[in-house]
Amino acid sequence: MSAVIKLEHIDVTFKSKTRTVQAVHDVSLSVEKGEVYGIVGYSGAGKSTLVRVINLLQRPTKGQVEVNQQDLLALKPKALRQARKKIGMIFQHFNLMNARTIADNVDYPLKSSKLTKAQRRAKVAELLDLVGLSDKKNAYPAQLSGGQKQRVAIARALANDPEILISDEATSALDPKTTLSILELLRSLNQRLGLTVVLITHEMQAVKEICQKVAVMENGQIIERGDLLHVFSQPQKQLTKDFINTATQIEQALGKVLQQPAIKHLRSNERLVQLSYIGDSTDQPIITELYKRYLVTANILFGNVEILQNTPVGNLIVTLSGTEKNLNAATSYLRQAQVNVREIKVGRDVIPLTKKEHA
Ligand SMILES: Nc1ncnc2c1ncn2[C@@H]1O[C@H](COP(=O)(O)OP(=O)(O)OP(=O)(O)O)[C@@H](O)[C@H]1O
């Protein structure tokens, strides 16, 4: 594999009379050909500014920009225009021309190509077919749903056969079901055309659906990055954890669990823990082993297994009961078995064991 996008030590500083904003600070990013790479972060983190550097819609204040092994900053305007054609872009608000038909919108970027009118017509038909909108070619944008408009925008972005597609919050204005269908479309374009996709979003859910790699941005910097599975199973930074929790809904489940009276009054021989694991270990063998080896019983309060990149990722909230020594041994065993154990402190309401229970 080779890097199709290589950004090195990128700084973008916006200066006005009254203030200076460092939107991107010392960011290096490498995206391999054929990857779907997610960049996640809250509003203002610098995501849009960073991806606009990829096609030099935004010139960096500092740093190197290499796309398809070409140093974009060294290109003359004409060569840069050519290079930009290989980088398609879609946006949250579609940016369609309302006075033109769907076919004309998709045809627009082909106007400067060498294709004949007939070839262009065929190309537009092919693109609309690719995004499942052949029957809408004579409609106007106002007659389409949000999801359909985004499909038109995708067809238009693909008109010049780009190798890279940048998606800047392209699903943010769509409902969850339509979001999924657009993400599915991006995934299939990635697989069918070998298109490299850079997806920026504030929704980890979207990243989880289709990305192989993810970078988390905060204050103009990438604070964590890696393979999706790795970042999901071992997030290091609190912000990454927060994003993941919104996508797995584990915190929501935990909130409900903590409301249960039995949990509010946890006994001193009980621990409330979150167990997370990736791969084939299912909850049952883990739980059976805990009892067989350490006489530790586990009561599952919440369980969720998701498939990320064809790999199961499990999250359980359980109470473990046993003696202090055995609970410690069981926890070590779990960690050795590559299960991430997070103990959840329940508060002050721990009921001490009676003498009899100790015995
Ligand atoms: N042209 C500009 N002039 C001045 N400041 C800018 C400009 N563009 C962006 N900024 C500032 O740079 C910072 C990063 O903005 P950017 O749009 O890249 O963030 P983002 O993560 O994409 O957020 P959003 O999703 O809200 O666009 C913000 O503080 C923003 O106000």
The ligand as an SDF file (V2000), in Angstrom:
LIG
                    3D

 31 33  0  0  0  0  0  0  0  0999 V2000
  -11.6150   31.5690    6.9350 N   0  0  0  0  0  0  0  0  0  0  0  0
  -11.4630   31.6270    8.2600 C   0  0  0  0  0  0  0  0  0  0  0  0
  -11.0850   32.7640    8.8850 N   0  0  0  0  0  0  0  0  0  0  0  0
  -10.9140   32.8280   10.2130 C   0  0  0  0  0  0  0  0  0  0  0  0
  -11.0860   31.7800   11.0470 N   0  0  0  0  0  0  0  0  0  0  0  0
  -11.4700   30.6050   10.4900 C   0  0  0  0  0  0  0  0  0  0  0  0
  -11.6860   30.4730    9.0860 C   0  0  0  0  0  0  0  0  0  0  0  0
  -12.0650   29.1760    8.8440 N   0  0  0  0  0  0  0  0  0  0  0  0
  -12.0720   28.5500   10.0400 C   0  0  0  0  0  0  0  0  0  0  0  0
  -11.7230   29.4020   11.0310 N   0  0  0  0  0  0  0  0  0  0  0  0
  -11.6010   29.0650   12.4610 C   0  0  0  0  0  0  0  0  0  0  0  0
  -10.7330   27.9430   12.5520 O   0  0  0  0  0  0  0  0  0  0  0  0
  -11.1870   27.0350   13.5630 C   0  0  0  0  0  0  0  0  0  0  0  0
  -11.4200   25.6740   12.9620 C   0  0  0  0  0  0  0  0  0  0  0  0
  -12.5390   25.7110   12.1000 O   0  0  0  0  0  0  0  0  0  0  0  0
  -13.0300   24.4730   11.2150 P   0  0  0  0  0  0  0  0  0  0  0  0
  -14.1950   24.9230   10.4100 O   0  0  0  0  0  0  0  0  0  0  0  0
  -11.8580   23.9080   10.4920 O   0  0  0  0  0  0  0  0  0  0  0  0
  -13.4730   23.4360   12.3230 O   0  0  0  0  0  0  0  0  0  0  0  0
  -14.3610   22.1370   12.1770 P   0  0  0  0  0  0  0  0  0  0  0  0
  -13.7990   21.1450   13.1080 O   0  0  0  0  0  0  0  0  0  0  0  0
  -14.4730   21.7650   10.7580 O   0  0  0  0  0  0  0  0  0  0  0  0
  -15.7570   22.6220   12.7200 O   0  0  0  0  0  0  0  0  0  0  0  0
  -17.1550   22.7290   11.9250 P   0  0  0  0  0  0  0  0  0  0  0  0
  -17.6330   21.3380   11.8200 O   0  0  0  0  0  0  0  0  0  0  0  0
  -17.9860   23.5920   12.8400 O   0  0  0  0  0  0  0  0  0  0  0  0
  -16.8320   23.3850   10.6160 O   0  0  0  0  0  0  0  0  0  0  0  0
  -12.4130   27.6760   14.1660 C   0  0  0  0  0  0  0  0  0  0  0  0
  -12.0390   28.3840   15.3110 O   0  0  0  0  0  0  0  0  0  0  0  0
  -12.8890   28.6150   13.0840 C   0  0  0  0  0  0  0  0  0  0  0  0
  -13.6090   29.6940   13.6410 O   0  0  0  0  0  0  0  0  0  0  0  0
  1  2  1  0
  2  3  1  0
  2  7  2  0
  3  4  2  0
  4  5  1  0
  5  6  2  0
  6  7  1  0
  6 10  1  0
  7  8  1  0
  8  9  2  0
  9 10  1  0
 10 11  1  0
 11 12  1  0
 11 30  1  0
 12 13  1  0
 13 14  1  0
 13 28  1  0
 14 15  1  0
 15 16  1  0
 16 17  2  0
 16 18  1  0
 16 19  1  0
 19 20  1  0
 20 21  2  0
 20 22  1  0
 20 23  1  0
 23 24  1  0
 24 25  2  0
 24 26  1  0
 24 27  1  0
 28 29  1  0
 28 30  1  0
 30 31  1  0
M  END
$$$$
